[in-house]
Amino acid sequence: MADSHVVEAIQRVSILVAEISNAGAQQSVGVAQVGETVNQMDETTQQNVARVDERASAAESLRQQAANLVDCVAQFRF
C-alpha cells in the first residue's frame, strides 16, 4: 500500500514539473516577443528623431531664405 502512495506522489510531482516547464517555455516566448517589440519601438524612435532633425534643418533653411527675401524686398521703396 505504501508503494502505491509513493508512486502516486511521484506521478503528481512529475505532472507538476511538466506544468512548470511548460509555463517557463511560455514565459520565454512572451519575453522574446516583448524584446522584439522593444527593438521595433527603438527603431521607430530613431527614425522619428532623424525626421525631426531633417525638419528642423529644413525649417532653418526656410528661415534663412525668408530673411534673404526680406532683405531683397527692403531695397524697394513703396
C-alpha positions, 0 to 999 in steps of 0.5 A: 500500500505504501508503494502505491502512495509513493508512486502516486506522489511521484506521478503528481510531482512529475505532472507538476514539473511538466506544468512548470516547464511548460509555463517557463517555455511560455514565459520565454516566448512572451519575453522574446516577443516583448524584446522584439517589440522593444527593438521595433519601438527603438527603431521607430524612435530613431527614425522619428528623431532623424525626421525631426532633425531633417525638419528642423534643418529644413525649417532653418533653411526656410528661415534663412531664405525668408530673411534673404527675401526680406532683405531683397524686398527692403531695397524697394521703396513703396 
